[in-house]
Amino acid sequence: MDVSPLTASLSLPRILATDLDGTFLPLDGDSDNHRDLPILNQLLADRDMDLVFVTGRHLESACDLFQSGKLPRPKWIICDVGTSIVSVDANGDCSPIGGYADFLRQIIHPLPIATLRDHLSTIDGLRLQEPFKQGPFKLSFYVDQPQLQRLTTEVQSLLHKRAAPYTMIASVDPFNGDGLIDLLPENTSKASALDWWAHAYNHARDSIVFSGDSGNDFAALTAGFRSIIVGNADPSLVNRVAAVHDNQGWADRLYIAKQKATSGVLEGVQRYLKP
């Protein structure tokens, strides 16, 4: 699916908000991706587009990518699966956005995260992740993959019993096969954090292009932003996202790239920048 020419109601984009792994970050050994990253970075600079990382990574890991020179420096980072938003200055220093923390604190006020952790300690098989992977609004566990479905059911049952204002995200680490369970303030995700940030800083949805590659990008890809799905995305995700856009009558907000990862992001941004 391509996008039709931009309608009069859509201005040229001003912001690239992007997932990292499998999307903006070059794939290992992909020479096209490594060639296209500086081209994409220069294009963003030439067109005065701000870069926003939107990632499930914890902050330290996200910052390492630009501090080590692997990726260009963003102006903002949405990380920790949507539970942290930080601004990044010209020196690469990060400053948390206090207003967003206040917003999340109100959600979990009836059951603080420390209390939730105590309740969950009664469930055998949950292993707390390292302290640097935790946060004031994120509680994360490792589980043995064969036990993931059972433990997901048990955790969800406890959340329901306690009327806990939390959302659970269960997944499998694609690199080592570990089962993962994250508890976040209710209805919090990368998509909801991007939406909060856009409203807080008066960015119209039409000014934002979001790029992604996997199921945890689905909500942002279907939230009304102009979107890019890179060529290495699973076909089932492409079909699901396209169906939502079709049902919403959005003829000009989805670009399905032919190229993978970084190269696919470049391909999509170039298309959206055509007048």
PyRosetta script that sets phi, psi and omega in degrees:
from pyrosetta import init, pose_from_sequence

init()
pose = pose_from_sequence("MDVSPLTASLSLPRILATDLDGTFLPLDGDSDNHRDLPILNQLLADRDMDLVFVTGRHLESACDLFQSGKLPRPKWIICDVGTSIVSVDANGDCSPIGGYADFLRQIIHPLPIATLRDHLSTIDGLRLQEPFKQGPFKLSFYVDQPQLQRLTTEVQSLLHKRAAPYTMIASVDPFNGDGLIDLLPENTSKASALDWWAHAYNHARDSIVFSGDSGNDFAALTAGFRSIIVGNADPSLVNRVAAVHDNQGWADRLYIAKQKATSGVLEGVQRYLKP")
pose.set_psi(1, 131.3)
pose.set_omega(1, 173.6)
pose.set_phi(2, -103.0)
pose.set_psi(2, 175.9)
pose.set_omega(2, 172.6)
pose.set_phi(3, -103.3)
pose.set_psi(3, 148.8)
pose.set_omega(3, 175.0)
pose.set_phi(4, -76.3)
pose.set_psi(4, 166.7)
pose.set_omega(4, 177.1)
pose.set_phi(5, -54.2)
pose.set_psi(5, 144.8)
pose.set_omega(5, -177.2)
pose.set_phi(6, -59.9)
pose.set_psi(6, 133.8)
pose.set_omega(6, 178.3)
pose.set_phi(7, -76.1)
pose.set_psi(7, 168.4)
pose.set_omega(7, -177.9)
pose.set_phi(8, -62.2)
pose.set_psi(8, -23.5)
pose.set_omega(8, -176.9)
pose.set_phi(9, -80.3)
pose.set_psi(9, -11.4)
pose.set_omega(9, -177.4)
pose.set_phi(10, -108.9)
pose.set_psi(10, 117.8)
pose.set_omega(10, 175.5)
pose.set_phi(11, -84.2)
pose.set_psi(11, 171.1)
pose.set_omega(11, 176.7)
pose.set_phi(12, -66.5)
pose.set_psi(12, 144.6)
pose.set_omega(12, -176.0)
pose.set_phi(13, -68.1)
pose.set_psi(13, 151.4)
pose.set_omega(13, 179.5)
pose.set_phi(14, -117.9)
pose.set_psi(14, -10.1)
pose.set_omega(14, -173.2)
pose.set_phi(15, -139.2)
pose.set_psi(15, 133.4)
pose.set_omega(15, 167.5)
pose.set_phi(16, -107.0)
pose.set_psi(16, 112.8)
pose.set_omega(16, 174.7)
pose.set_phi(17, -106.1)
pose.set_psi(17, 122.3)
pose.set_omega(17, -170.0)
pose.set_phi(18, -139.6)
pose.set_psi(18, 140.5)
pose.set_omega(18, 165.0)
pose.set_phi(19, -62.0)
pose.set_psi(19, 159.2)
pose.set_omega(19, -177.5)
pose.set_phi(20, -103.2)
pose.set_psi(20, -71.3)
pose.set_omega(20, -173.8)
pose.set_phi(21, -65.9)
pose.set_psi(21, 123.1)
pose.set_omega(21, -178.4)
pose.set_phi(22, 83.7)
pose.set_psi(22, -3.4)
pose.set_omega(22, -176.7)
pose.set_phi(23, -127.0)
pose.set_psi(23, -82.5)
pose.set_omega(23, -176.4)
pose.set_phi(24, -80.2)
pose.set_psi(24, -34.6)
pose.set_omega(24, -178.7)
pose.set_phi(25, -75.2)
pose.set_psi(25, 125.8)
pose.set_omega(25, 179.8)
pose.set_phi(26, -56.0)
pose.set_psi(26, 139.1)
pose.set_omega(26, 176.2)
pose.set_phi(27, -69.9)
pose.set_psi(27, 146.0)
pose.set_omega(27, 179.1)
pose.set_phi(28, -57.7)
pose.set_psi(28, 129.1)
pose.set_omega(28, 175.4)
pose.set_phi(29, 76.8)
pose.set_psi(29, 4.8)
pose.set_omega(29, -179.2)
pose.set_phi(30, -93.8)
pose.set_psi(30, 102.5)
pose.set_omega(30, -175.9)
pose.set_phi(31, -66.5)
pose.set_psi(31, -32.4)
pose.set_omega(31, 178.2)
pose.set_phi(32, -63.7)
pose.set_psi(32, -43.7)
pose.set_omega(32, 178.5)
pose.set_phi(33, -60.1)
pose.set_psi(33, -46.4)
pose.set_omega(33, -178.4)
pose.set_phi(34, -67.2)
pose.set_psi(34, -32.2)
pose.set_omega(34, 175.8)
pose.set_phi(35, -69.7)
pose.set_psi(35, -39.0)
pose.set_omega(35, -172.2)
pose.set_phi(36, -83.1)
pose.set_psi(36, -19.2)
pose.set_omega(36, -178.5)
pose.set_phi(37, -59.2)
pose.set_psi(37, -50.6)
pose.set_omega(37, 178.1)
pose.set_phi(38, -66.2)
pose.set_psi(38, -28.4)
pose.set_omega(38, 176.4)
pose.set_phi(39, -66.4)
pose.set_psi(39, -44.2)
pose.set_omega(39, 178.1)
pose.set_phi(40, -63.7)
pose.set_psi(40, -43.9)
pose.set_omega(40, -179.9)
pose.set_phi(41, -61.0)
pose.set_psi(41, -42.5)
pose.set_omega(41, 179.3)
pose.set_phi(42, -66.8)
pose.set_psi(42, -37.4)
pose.set_omega(42, 177.9)
pose.set_phi(43, -62.3)
pose.set_psi(43, -43.4)
pose.set_omega(43, 177.9)
pose.set_phi(44, -61.3)
pose.set_psi(44, -41.1)
pose.set_omega(44, 179.8)
pose.set_phi(45, -66.8)
pose.set_psi(45, -44.7)
pose.set_omega(45, -178.1)
pose.set_phi(46, -62.8)
pose.set_psi(46, -34.9)
pose.set_omega(46, -177.6)
pose.set_phi(47, -97.9)
pose.set_psi(47, 9.2)
pose.set_omega(47, 176.5)
pose.set_phi(48, 55.5)
pose.set_psi(48, 44.3)
pose.set_omega(48, 177.6)
pose.set_phi(49, -98.7)
pose.set_psi(49, 131.7)
pose.set_omega(49, 176.6)
pose.set_phi(50, -78.1)
pose.set_psi(50, 147.7)
pose.set_omega(50, 178.8)
pose.set_phi(51, -108.4)
pose.set_psi(51, 130.1)
pose.set_omega(51, 178.5)
pose.set_phi(52, -126.2)
pose.set_psi(52, 122.0)
pose.set_omega(52, 172.3)
pose.set_phi(53, -80.1)
pose.set_psi(53, 133.2)
pose.set_omega(53, 176.2)
pose.set_phi(54, -128.5)
pose.set_psi(54, 101.0)
pose.set_omega(54, -166.8)
pose.set_phi(55, -141.4)
pose.set_psi(55, 153.9)
pose.set_omega(55, 172.6)
pose.set_phi(56, -79.9)
pose.set_psi(56, -10.5)
pose.set_omega(56, 180.0)
pose.set_phi(57, -62.2)
pose.set_psi(57, 153.3)
pose.set_omega(57, 172.0)
pose.set_phi(58, -75.0)
pose.set_psi(58, 162.7)
pose.set_omega(58, -169.9)
pose.set_phi(59, -58.8)
pose.set_psi(59, -44.6)
pose.set_omega(59, -177.8)
pose.set_phi(60, -58.8)
pose.set_psi(60, -42.0)
pose.set_omega(60, -179.5)
pose.set_phi(61, -67.5)
pose.set_psi(61, -41.0)
pose.set_omega(61, 178.7)
pose.set_phi(62, -65.2)
pose.set_psi(62, -42.0)
pose.set_omega(62, -179.6)
pose.set_phi(63, -65.6)
pose.set_psi(63, -35.4)
pose.set_omega(63, -179.4)
pose.set_phi(64, -59.2)
pose.set_psi(64, -30.8)
pose.set_omega(64, -176.7)
pose.set_phi(65, -66.0)
pose.set_psi(65, -37.2)
pose.set_omega(65, 178.2)
pose.set_phi(66, -93.7)
pose.set_psi(66, -28.1)
pose.set_omega(66, 178.4)
pose.set_phi(67, -69.6)
pose.set_psi(67, -26.8)
pose.set_omega(67, 177.5)
pose.set_phi(68, -87.6)
pose.set_psi(68, -5.7)
pose.set_omega(68, 179.2)
pose.set_phi(69, 87.8)
pose.set_psi(69, 4.7)
pose.set_omega(69, 179.5)
pose.set_phi(70, -71.1)
pose.set_psi(70, -30.8)
pose.set_omega(70, -179.8)
pose.set_phi(71, -135.5)
pose.set_psi(71, 156.8)
pose.set_omega(71, 174.5)
pose.set_phi(72, -67.5)
pose.set_psi(72, 159.5)
pose.set_omega(72, -178.7)
pose.set_phi(73, -76.3)
pose.set_psi(73, 127.7)
pose.set_omega(73, 175.6)
pose.set_phi(74, -83.1)
pose.set_psi(74, 169.1)
pose.set_omega(74, 171.9)
pose.set_phi(75, -90.8)
pose.set_psi(75, -23.5)
pose.set_omega(75, -178.6)
pose.set_phi(76, -143.8)
pose.set_psi(76, 152.1)
pose.set_omega(76, 173.2)
pose.set_phi(77, -131.6)
pose.set_psi(77, 124.8)
pose.set_omega(77, 169.3)
pose.set_phi(78, -105.9)
pose.set_psi(78, 116.3)
pose.set_omega(78, -170.5)
pose.set_phi(79, -141.2)
pose.set_psi(79, -171.1)
pose.set_omega(79, -179.0)
pose.set_phi(80, 53.9)
pose.set_psi(80, 44.0)
pose.set_omega(80, 179.2)
pose.set_phi(81, 55.5)
pose.set_psi(81, 39.4)
pose.set_omega(81, 175.1)
pose.set_phi(82, 87.4)
pose.set_psi(82, 7.8)
pose.set_omega(82, -178.4)
pose.set_phi(83, -98.8)
pose.set_psi(83, -1.6)
pose.set_omega(83, 177.5)
pose.set_phi(84, -136.5)
pose.set_psi(84, 139.0)
pose.set_omega(84, 171.6)
pose.set_phi(85, -130.7)
pose.set_psi(85, 126.4)
pose.set_omega(85, 179.3)
pose.set_phi(86, -131.1)
pose.set_psi(86, 149.5)
pose.set_omega(86, 171.0)
pose.set_phi(87, -95.5)
pose.set_psi(87, 152.2)
pose.set_omega(87, -178.3)
pose.set_phi(88, -123.2)
pose.set_psi(88, 122.4)
pose.set_omega(88, -177.9)
pose.set_phi(89, -87.4)
pose.set_psi(89, -178.8)
pose.set_omega(89, -175.2)
pose.set_phi(90, -63.9)
pose.set_psi(90, -21.3)
pose.set_omega(90, 178.1)
pose.set_phi(91, -90.0)
pose.set_psi(91, -1.5)
pose.set_omega(91, -178.6)
pose.set_phi(92, 86.6)
pose.set_psi(92, 7.3)
pose.set_omega(92, 179.0)
pose.set_phi(93, -81.2)
pose.set_psi(93, 140.5)
pose.set_omega(93, -174.9)
pose.set_phi(94, -106.8)
pose.set_psi(94, 138.4)
pose.set_omega(94, 179.4)
pose.set_phi(95, -128.6)
pose.set_psi(95, 117.6)
pose.set_omega(95, 178.6)
pose.set_phi(96, -61.9)
pose.set_psi(96, 148.4)
pose.set_omega(96, 178.3)
pose.set_phi(97, -91.1)
pose.set_psi(97, 105.9)
pose.set_omega(97, -173.7)
pose.set_phi(98, -61.2)
pose.set_psi(98, -35.1)
pose.set_omega(98, -178.7)
pose.set_phi(99, -62.0)
pose.set_psi(99, -35.0)
pose.set_omega(99, 179.1)
pose.set_phi(100, -71.2)
pose.set_psi(100, -40.0)
pose.set_omega(100, 176.4)
pose.set_phi(101, -60.1)
pose.set_psi(101, -41.0)
pose.set_omega(101, 178.1)
pose.set_phi(102, -62.2)
pose.set_psi(102, -40.2)
pose.set_omega(102, 179.3)
pose.set_phi(103, -61.5)
pose.set_psi(103, -46.0)
pose.set_omega(103, 179.8)
pose.set_phi(104, -69.9)
pose.set_psi(104, -34.8)
pose.set_omega(104, 179.9)
pose.set_phi(105, -62.2)
pose.set_psi(105, -36.4)
pose.set_omega(105, 178.1)
pose.set_phi(106, -64.7)
pose.set_psi(106, -35.3)
pose.set_omega(106, -178.6)
pose.set_phi(107, -65.4)
pose.set_psi(107, -44.2)
pose.set_omega(107, -173.6)
pose.set_phi(108, -94.2)
pose.set_psi(108, 5.0)
pose.set_omega(108, -177.8)
pose.set_phi(109, -51.6)
pose.set_psi(109, -40.2)
pose.set_omega(109, -178.9)
pose.set_phi(110, -65.4)
pose.set_psi(110, -23.6)
pose.set_omega(110, -179.3)
pose.set_phi(111, -146.9)
pose.set_psi(111, 89.5)
pose.set_omega(111, -178.9)
pose.set_phi(112, -57.8)
pose.set_psi(112, 156.4)
pose.set_omega(112, -172.8)
pose.set_phi(113, -64.8)
pose.set_psi(113, -30.8)
pose.set_omega(113, 177.5)
pose.set_phi(114, -64.9)
pose.set_psi(114, -38.0)
pose.set_omega(114, 177.8)
pose.set_phi(115, -68.1)
pose.set_psi(115, -40.9)
pose.set_omega(115, 177.0)
pose.set_phi(116, -60.3)
pose.set_psi(116, -42.3)
pose.set_omega(116, 179.6)
pose.set_phi(117, -60.1)
pose.set_psi(117, -40.8)
pose.set_omega(117, 178.0)
pose.set_phi(118, -62.4)
pose.set_psi(118, -43.5)
pose.set_omega(118, 179.0)
pose.set_phi(119, -61.6)
pose.set_psi(119, -42.2)
pose.set_omega(119, -176.0)
pose.set_phi(120, -74.1)
pose.set_psi(120, -15.1)
pose.set_omega(120, 179.9)
pose.set_phi(121, -65.6)
pose.set_psi(121, -13.6)
pose.set_omega(121, 179.4)
pose.set_phi(122, -81.5)
pose.set_psi(122, -8.4)
pose.set_omega(122, -177.4)
pose.set_phi(123, -96.3)
pose.set_psi(123, 116.5)
pose.set_omega(123, 179.2)
pose.set_phi(124, -70.0)
pose.set_psi(124, 137.5)
pose.set_omega(124, 175.9)
pose.set_phi(125, 107.0)
pose.set_psi(125, -12.1)
pose.set_omega(125, 175.8)
pose.set_phi(126, -88.8)
pose.set_psi(126, 126.6)
pose.set_omega(126, 178.7)
pose.set_phi(127, -120.4)
pose.set_psi(127, 119.6)
pose.set_omega(127, -179.3)
pose.set_phi(128, -58.3)
pose.set_psi(128, 135.4)
pose.set_omega(128, 173.0)
pose.set_phi(129, -72.5)
pose.set_psi(129, 171.7)
pose.set_omega(129, -177.1)
pose.set_phi(130, -58.8)
pose.set_psi(130, 151.7)
pose.set_omega(130, -178.5)
pose.set_phi(131, -54.4)
pose.set_psi(131, -36.4)
pose.set_omega(131, -177.4)
pose.set_phi(132, -71.7)
pose.set_psi(132, -10.5)
pose.set_omega(132, 176.1)
pose.set_phi(133, -97.1)
pose.set_psi(133, -1.7)
pose.set_omega(133, 175.1)
pose.set_phi(134, -93.5)
pose.set_psi(134, 174.9)
pose.set_omega(134, 177.7)
pose.set_phi(135, -163.4)
pose.set_psi(135, 170.9)
pose.set_omega(135, 179.3)
pose.set_phi(136, -63.6)
pose.set_psi(136, -18.1)
pose.set_omega(136, -179.2)
pose.set_phi(137, -130.1)
pose.set_psi(137, 22.6)
pose.set_omega(137, -178.7)
pose.set_phi(138, -147.0)
pose.set_psi(138, 124.1)
pose.set_omega(138, 178.6)
pose.set_phi(139, -120.0)
pose.set_psi(139, 119.4)
pose.set_omega(139, -169.5)
pose.set_phi(140, -126.0)
pose.set_psi(140, 139.0)
pose.set_omega(140, -177.8)
pose.set_phi(141, -129.3)
pose.set_psi(141, 151.5)
pose.set_omega(141, 164.1)
pose.set_phi(142, -95.3)
pose.set_psi(142, 147.7)
pose.set_omega(142, 171.6)
pose.set_phi(143, -141.7)
pose.set_psi(143, 154.3)
pose.set_omega(143, 173.6)
pose.set_phi(144, -67.2)
pose.set_psi(144, 131.8)
pose.set_omega(144, -173.9)
pose.set_phi(145, -53.6)
pose.set_psi(145, -41.5)
pose.set_omega(145, 179.3)
pose.set_phi(146, -62.1)
pose.set_psi(146, -20.8)
pose.set_omega(146, -179.3)
pose.set_phi(147, -96.2)
pose.set_psi(147, 1.2)
pose.set_omega(147, -171.5)
pose.set_phi(148, -61.0)
pose.set_psi(148, -45.6)
pose.set_omega(148, -177.3)
pose.set_phi(149, -64.4)
pose.set_psi(149, -44.9)
pose.set_omega(149, 179.6)
pose.set_phi(150, -61.5)
pose.set_psi(150, -45.8)
pose.set_omega(150, -177.2)
pose.set_phi(151, -69.4)
pose.set_psi(151, -34.4)
pose.set_omega(151, 175.5)
pose.set_phi(152, -59.3)
pose.set_psi(152, -43.4)
pose.set_omega(152, 179.1)
pose.set_phi(153, -64.1)
pose.set_psi(153, -42.1)
pose.set_omega(153, -179.4)
pose.set_phi(154, -66.1)
pose.set_psi(154, -42.7)
pose.set_omega(154, 179.8)
pose.set_phi(155, -64.9)
pose.set_psi(155, -43.6)
pose.set_omega(155, -179.5)
pose.set_phi(156, -62.7)
pose.set_psi(156, -37.6)
pose.set_omega(156, 178.1)
pose.set_phi(157, -63.7)
pose.set_psi(157, -42.0)
pose.set_omega(157, 178.8)
pose.set_phi(158, -65.9)
pose.set_psi(158, -40.8)
pose.set_omega(158, 178.5)
pose.set_phi(159, -59.6)
pose.set_psi(159, -42.1)
pose.set_omega(159, -179.8)
pose.set_phi(160, -66.4)
pose.set_psi(160, -44.2)
pose.set_omega(160, -178.1)
pose.set_phi(161, -62.0)
pose.set_psi(161, -38.4)
pose.set_omega(161, -177.8)
pose.set_phi(162, -89.6)
pose.set_psi(162, 0.5)
pose.set_omega(162, -174.5)
pose.set_phi(163, 50.3)
pose.set_psi(163, 43.7)
pose.set_omega(163, -175.2)
pose.set_phi(164, -75.4)
pose.set_psi(164, 129.1)
pose.set_omega(164, -178.0)
pose.set_phi(165, -81.5)
pose.set_psi(165, 59.9)
pose.set_omega(165, -176.6)
pose.set_phi(166, -133.2)
pose.set_psi(166, 151.3)
pose.set_omega(166, 171.8)
pose.set_phi(167, -108.9)
pose.set_psi(167, 136.9)
pose.set_omega(167, 177.9)
pose.set_phi(168, -102.9)
pose.set_psi(168, 136.1)
pose.set_omega(168, 173.8)
pose.set_phi(169, -122.1)
pose.set_psi(169, 119.0)
pose.set_omega(169, 177.8)
pose.set_phi(170, -109.4)
pose.set_psi(170, 137.5)
pose.set_omega(170, -177.7)
pose.set_phi(171, -156.4)
pose.set_psi(171, 176.8)
pose.set_omega(171, 177.1)
pose.set_phi(172, -123.6)
pose.set_psi(172, 128.8)
pose.set_omega(172, 178.3)
pose.set_phi(173, -63.6)
pose.set_psi(173, 118.7)
pose.set_omega(173, -176.6)
pose.set_phi(174, -68.9)
pose.set_psi(174, -15.2)
pose.set_omega(174, -176.4)
pose.set_phi(175, -90.5)
pose.set_psi(175, -34.3)
pose.set_omega(175, -177.3)
pose.set_phi(176, -129.5)
pose.set_psi(176, -2.4)
pose.set_omega(176, 176.4)
pose.set_phi(177, 81.1)
pose.set_psi(177, 4.3)
pose.set_omega(177, 177.7)
pose.set_phi(178, -63.7)
pose.set_psi(178, 140.6)
pose.set_omega(178, 168.7)
pose.set_phi(179, -77.8)
pose.set_psi(179, 142.0)
pose.set_omega(179, -176.4)
pose.set_phi(180, -130.2)
pose.set_psi(180, 137.5)
pose.set_omega(180, 172.5)
pose.set_phi(181, -130.6)
pose.set_psi(181, 123.6)
pose.set_omega(181, 176.9)
pose.set_phi(182, -115.2)
pose.set_psi(182, 136.4)
pose.set_omega(182, 172.8)
pose.set_phi(183, -111.3)
pose.set_psi(183, 124.6)
pose.set_omega(183, -176.3)
pose.set_phi(184, -127.6)
pose.set_psi(184, 158.3)
pose.set_omega(184, 173.8)
pose.set_phi(185, -52.6)
pose.set_psi(185, 143.1)
pose.set_omega(185, -172.9)
pose.set_phi(186, -49.0)
pose.set_psi(186, 131.6)
pose.set_omega(186, 177.9)
pose.set_phi(187, 66.6)
pose.set_psi(187, 16.3)
pose.set_omega(187, 178.2)
pose.set_phi(188, -87.1)
pose.set_psi(188, 138.5)
pose.set_omega(188, 179.2)
pose.set_phi(189, -160.7)
pose.set_psi(189, 176.0)
pose.set_omega(189, 174.2)
pose.set_phi(190, -59.6)
pose.set_psi(190, -38.5)
pose.set_omega(190, -178.6)
pose.set_phi(191, -67.2)
pose.set_psi(191, -44.5)
pose.set_omega(191, -178.6)
pose.set_phi(192, -67.0)
pose.set_psi(192, -35.7)
pose.set_omega(192, 178.1)
pose.set_phi(193, -67.1)
pose.set_psi(193, -40.9)
pose.set_omega(193, 177.6)
pose.set_phi(194, -63.9)
pose.set_psi(194, -39.5)
pose.set_omega(194, 178.7)
pose.set_phi(195, -64.8)
pose.set_psi(195, -43.6)
pose.set_omega(195, 177.5)
pose.set_phi(196, -60.3)
pose.set_psi(196, -46.1)
pose.set_omega(196, -178.9)
pose.set_phi(197, -61.3)
pose.set_psi(197, -43.6)
pose.set_omega(197, -179.6)
pose.set_phi(198, -61.1)
pose.set_psi(198, -43.1)
pose.set_omega(198, 178.9)
pose.set_phi(199, -68.7)
pose.set_psi(199, -42.1)
pose.set_omega(199, -176.5)
pose.set_phi(200, -64.1)
pose.set_psi(200, -31.7)
pose.set_omega(200, -176.4)
pose.set_phi(201, -111.5)
pose.set_psi(201, 18.7)
pose.set_omega(201, 171.4)
pose.set_phi(202, 57.6)
pose.set_psi(202, 42.9)
pose.set_omega(202, 174.6)
pose.set_phi(203, -99.6)
pose.set_psi(203, 119.3)
pose.set_omega(203, 177.6)
pose.set_phi(204, -65.7)
pose.set_psi(204, 146.7)
pose.set_omega(204, 178.4)
pose.set_phi(205, -55.3)
pose.set_psi(205, -37.6)
pose.set_omega(205, -177.7)
pose.set_phi(206, -65.8)
pose.set_psi(206, -16.1)
pose.set_omega(206, -178.8)
pose.set_phi(207, -86.4)
pose.set_psi(207, -6.0)
pose.set_omega(207, -172.7)
pose.set_phi(208, -111.8)
pose.set_psi(208, 132.6)
pose.set_omega(208, 169.1)
pose.set_phi(209, -110.6)
pose.set_psi(209, 127.4)
pose.set_omega(209, 177.1)
pose.set_phi(210, -111.0)
pose.set_psi(210, 134.3)
pose.set_omega(210, 177.5)
pose.set_phi(211, -121.1)
pose.set_psi(211, 141.2)
pose.set_omega(211, -178.3)
pose.set_phi(212, -157.4)
pose.set_psi(212, 176.3)
pose.set_omega(212, -174.6)
pose.set_phi(213, -141.1)
pose.set_psi(213, -10.9)
pose.set_omega(213, -169.9)
pose.set_phi(214, -136.3)
pose.set_psi(214, 176.8)
pose.set_omega(214, -175.7)
pose.set_phi(215, -60.1)
pose.set_psi(215, -31.9)
pose.set_omega(215, -180.0)
pose.set_phi(216, -75.9)
pose.set_psi(216, -0.2)
pose.set_omega(216, 172.5)
pose.set_phi(217, -98.8)
pose.set_psi(217, -3.5)
pose.set_omega(217, -173.5)
pose.set_phi(218, -56.1)
pose.set_psi(218, -47.0)
pose.set_omega(218, -176.5)
pose.set_phi(219, -60.8)
pose.set_psi(219, -42.5)
pose.set_omega(219, -179.6)
pose.set_phi(220, -70.8)
pose.set_psi(220, -34.9)
pose.set_omega(220, 179.3)
pose.set_phi(221, -68.6)
pose.set_psi(221, -17.6)
pose.set_omega(221, -177.6)
pose.set_phi(222, -119.7)
pose.set_psi(222, 20.5)
pose.set_omega(222, -176.0)
pose.set_phi(223, -92.6)
pose.set_psi(223, -0.8)
pose.set_omega(223, 179.4)
pose.set_phi(224, 106.4)
pose.set_psi(224, -7.5)
pose.set_omega(224, 173.2)
pose.set_phi(225, -73.8)
pose.set_psi(225, 155.7)
pose.set_omega(225, 167.7)
pose.set_phi(226, -66.3)
pose.set_psi(226, 137.3)
pose.set_omega(226, -167.5)
pose.set_phi(227, -130.7)
pose.set_psi(227, 151.7)
pose.set_omega(227, 174.2)
pose.set_phi(228, -126.7)
pose.set_psi(228, 126.4)
pose.set_omega(228, 169.4)
pose.set_phi(229, -106.1)
pose.set_psi(229, 121.6)
pose.set_omega(229, -176.5)
pose.set_phi(230, -75.9)
pose.set_psi(230, 162.4)
pose.set_omega(230, -169.9)
pose.set_phi(231, -68.2)
pose.set_psi(231, -17.0)
pose.set_omega(231, 178.3)
pose.set_phi(232, -90.3)
pose.set_psi(232, 5.9)
pose.set_omega(232, 177.9)
pose.set_phi(233, -69.5)
pose.set_psi(233, 151.7)
pose.set_omega(233, 177.4)
pose.set_phi(234, -65.7)
pose.set_psi(234, 135.5)
pose.set_omega(234, 180.0)
pose.set_phi(235, -55.7)
pose.set_psi(235, -31.8)
pose.set_omega(235, 179.8)
pose.set_phi(236, -65.3)
pose.set_psi(236, -35.3)
pose.set_omega(236, 176.3)
pose.set_phi(237, -66.1)
pose.set_psi(237, -44.6)
pose.set_omega(237, 179.2)
pose.set_phi(238, -56.1)
pose.set_psi(238, -46.1)
pose.set_omega(238, -178.2)
pose.set_phi(239, -65.5)
pose.set_psi(239, -41.0)
pose.set_omega(239, -179.8)
pose.set_phi(240, -64.9)
pose.set_psi(240, -44.8)
pose.set_omega(240, -179.4)
pose.set_phi(241, -65.7)
pose.set_psi(241, -45.2)
pose.set_omega(241, -179.5)
pose.set_phi(242, -60.8)
pose.set_psi(242, -37.3)
pose.set_omega(242, -179.9)
pose.set_phi(243, -64.4)
pose.set_psi(243, -41.1)
pose.set_omega(243, 178.3)
pose.set_phi(244, -64.1)
pose.set_psi(244, -45.9)
pose.set_omega(244, 179.5)
pose.set_phi(245, -60.9)
pose.set_psi(245, -41.1)
pose.set_omega(245, 178.0)
pose.set_phi(246, -63.3)
pose.set_psi(246, -43.9)
pose.set_omega(246, -178.9)
pose.set_phi(247, -65.1)
pose.set_psi(247, -31.5)
pose.set_omega(247, 179.0)
pose.set_phi(248, -82.8)
pose.set_psi(248, -8.6)
pose.set_omega(248, -178.2)
pose.set_phi(249, 75.0)
pose.set_psi(249, 23.9)
pose.set_omega(249, 179.4)
pose.set_phi(250, -88.2)
pose.set_psi(250, 101.1)
pose.set_omega(250, -177.7)
pose.set_phi(251, -91.3)
pose.set_psi(251, -5.9)
pose.set_omega(251, -169.5)
pose.set_phi(252, -134.6)
pose.set_psi(252, 22.8)
pose.set_omega(252, -174.3)
pose.set_phi(253, -124.3)
pose.set_psi(253, 14.1)
pose.set_omega(253, 179.6)
pose.set_phi(254, -139.1)
pose.set_psi(254, 128.5)
pose.set_omega(254, 173.3)
pose.set_phi(255, -124.7)
pose.set_psi(255, 123.5)
pose.set_omega(255, 178.0)
pose.set_phi(256, -101.7)
pose.set_psi(256, 107.8)
pose.set_omega(256, -173.4)
pose.set_phi(257, -75.9)
pose.set_psi(257, 151.1)
pose.set_omega(257, 173.8)
pose.set_phi(258, -85.3)
pose.set_psi(258, -31.7)
pose.set_omega(258, -177.5)
pose.set_phi(259, -85.4)
pose.set_psi(259, 158.8)
pose.set_omega(259, -177.7)
pose.set_phi(260, -88.8)
pose.set_psi(260, 151.0)
pose.set_omega(260, 167.8)
pose.set_phi(261, 43.8)
pose.set_psi(261, -126.8)
pose.set_omega(261, -174.5)
pose.set_phi(262, -51.5)
pose.set_psi(262, -44.0)
pose.set_omega(262, -178.3)
pose.set_phi(263, -65.7)
pose.set_psi(263, -34.0)
pose.set_omega(263, 177.0)
pose.set_phi(264, -70.1)
pose.set_psi(264, -36.3)
pose.set_omega(264, 175.3)
pose.set_phi(265, -63.2)
pose.set_psi(265, -45.9)
pose.set_omega(265, 178.0)
pose.set_phi(266, -58.4)
pose.set_psi(266, -45.7)
pose.set_omega(266, 179.6)
pose.set_phi(267, -57.4)
pose.set_psi(267, -45.5)
pose.set_omega(267, -178.7)
pose.set_phi(268, -68.9)
pose.set_psi(268, -43.0)
pose.set_omega(268, 179.2)
pose.set_phi(269, -62.3)
pose.set_psi(269, -42.9)
pose.set_omega(269, 178.4)
pose.set_phi(270, -58.8)
pose.set_psi(270, -39.8)
pose.set_omega(270, -179.9)
pose.set_phi(271, -66.7)
pose.set_psi(271, -43.6)
pose.set_omega(271, -179.0)
pose.set_phi(272, -69.7)
pose.set_psi(272, -22.5)
pose.set_omega(272, -180.0)
pose.set_phi(273, -84.5)
pose.set_psi(273, -6.2)
pose.set_omega(273, 176.0)
pose.set_phi(274, -70.8)
pose.set_psi(274, 129.7)
pose.set_omega(274, -179.4)
pose.set_phi(275, -68.1)
pose.dump_pdb("model.pdb")
